[in-house]
Amino acid sequence: MSETIQDNKFVELKYEVIDEKTGQVLTTVEFPLSYVHGAGQVLAKQVTDDLEGRPAGDVIEVRIDGNAIYGPRDENLVFTDQLDNVPEEFREIGMKILMENEKGEPKEFIVTRMDDKTLTVDGNNPLCGRDLIFKLEILTVRDATPEEIEAGTKVVDGPDIDIDPDRMVPI
C-alpha cells in the first residue's frame, strides 16, 4: 500500500495555476515544491485539504477563487505615469519594481502596460480577481524526518565551511 498525504508526511509536487475563464497557464513551478503536510501553511488551506489522503502519482485540480487567497482587486494600486518620468531600467512589461509608501513600507508593483508615452504599474497580485485552477501532480509522499517536521520542508545538509577571517578579501 502506498503512503498517502497526512500530517507529518513529506510531500513533493509540481503545480501550475490556470485561469479558469481563459485556460491560460498563469504560473508553473520549474522545480518541485516540497513541504511537510500539517507543519505550517505553505499552500492555501483549500489546496492542502484536497491533497489530504492522496498518494504519489495522483494529479488533481482544485478550483480556487483568487479573491479568497489574494484579496479583491484594488484599482487604487494601479498607476500610470509619463514614460519620461520612469527610469530606463524599469521600462519593460513584467518588470517588478519595489516601492515604498509614505510610512516606508515596501510594496511590489509590476509593469503591466507601456506605450510610446506612458507606463502603467499594478500593485495587485496578478492572481487576484480571477477564478483559478491549481493543477497539482503529487511526486513524493513519505514520512518526514523530525528535522523536516520542525522546518516544515526538506532539510538539506550542506558542506561545513570553516572560514579563516584573516584570509577573507573585502569586496
N, C-alpha and C positions, 0 to 999 in steps of 0.2 A: 504494500500500500504506500503510495507516495504521500509526502508531507503536504499539509495544507497550511495556508496563511492563518495564523492566530497570534495572540500576544507572545512576545519574545521569540518570534521567528525572524530570521534574517531573510529579506526579500530583495531580489534584484529584478528590475523590469525596465522595459523600453516603453515609451509612450509618444503619442502625438496628439495634438489638440486640433480639432477640426471645427470650422464654423458650420453649424448645423444647416443654416439657411443656404449658404453658397457651396458647401462641400469643400471649400478651400482649406488646405492644411496650414494652420497658423504657426504652429510650434512643433518641433520634433527634438528629441534628445539624441545627441550624437553618441554618447556613451551611456551605458545602463545606469539608472538611478538605483541606489541601494539605501535601505533603511531597515530599522528594526520595528516590526509591527507592534503598536501599542506603547512604544517608548519615544514619545514626542510626536509632534504634529508636522510631518514633512509634507503630506498630501492633504487635500481637503477631506473632511470627515466623511462626506458622501462617497468619495472615492475609496477610502480605506474600508468603509462599511461594505462596499460592493466587492472588495478584494477578499474580505474575510471568508475563510473556508475553501478557497480555491487553490488548486495545485499548480506547480510549474507546468508550462505548456499552454495554459488557458490564455485566450485572448478575449478581453471583454470591452464593451463600450458603455461608458457612463455618461448620461446626459446631465449637463450642469447649466444652471442659469448663471452666466458670467457676473451678473449683478450681485448674486448671493456670495460670491467669493471675492470679487474685486470692487464691489460697490457700484452704484449707478454712475453713469457718465456725468461729468460736471463740465459744462461748456465754459465756465469761468477759468478753467485750466487750459484753454486754447487761446493762443496769442499769435497775431500776425503783425509783422514789422517790415519796414522797408529793407530791402536786401542790402542797401548801403550801410545800414546800422549793424549788420551781422558780420562778425569776423569770418574771413575766407574759410578757415578750417571747419566751420560749422555748416557750410553751405552744401549739404548732401542729405538727400532723403534717407531716413533711417538712422541718421546720426543721433547719438544720445548726448544730451547736454545737462550737466549738473548745475542747478541754480540754487540760490538761497533766497528765502523770503526776508522781510524786514526784521524778523527775530533771529535770523542766521540759521534757520532750519533748512537742510538740503532737500531738494526735490528734483527728480529726474524728468526731463522733458525729451520728447522725440521729435525730430524734424519730420513732418508729415506731408508738407506741400511746399513747392517752390516754383516760382515763375521768374520772368525777367526782372520784375520789380519788387516782389515780396517773398517772404519766407514765413511759414506757419509752424509753430511748435505746439505739442499737445502733452500735457502732464497727466492725462488719464492712462491707466493701464490699458494696453491695446486689446485686452480680452474683455474689458467691462462692456456692458450693454449688448452682449452677444449671447445667443444660445449656443452652447458648446458641446462637443462630444469628445470625451477623453477616451482614446483607444489605447488600451494597455495590454502589453504582452508580458506575461509572467515568465521570467527566465530561470529564477532560482528560488527555492524555498528550503530552508534548513534551520536547525537550532542555532540561535545566536550565542556567541560566547559572552561571558559576563562583561568583558570589556566593551563589546559591541552594544550590549543592553545599556550600559552606563552612557556610552557616547551617542546611542540612538542610530548608529550607522556602522559601516565597516571600519575596522581599525587596522591600519597598515603599519607594520613595523618598518621604520626607516633606518638608514645607517646611523650609527653613533658617530658623531663628528666632534672631535676634540680640536678646538681652535686655540692656537697659541697667539695670545693678544699681541706679543712682540713682533709677530710676523704678518699682522694684518696691514693691508695697504689702504690708506684713505682713498675714497672715490671722489 
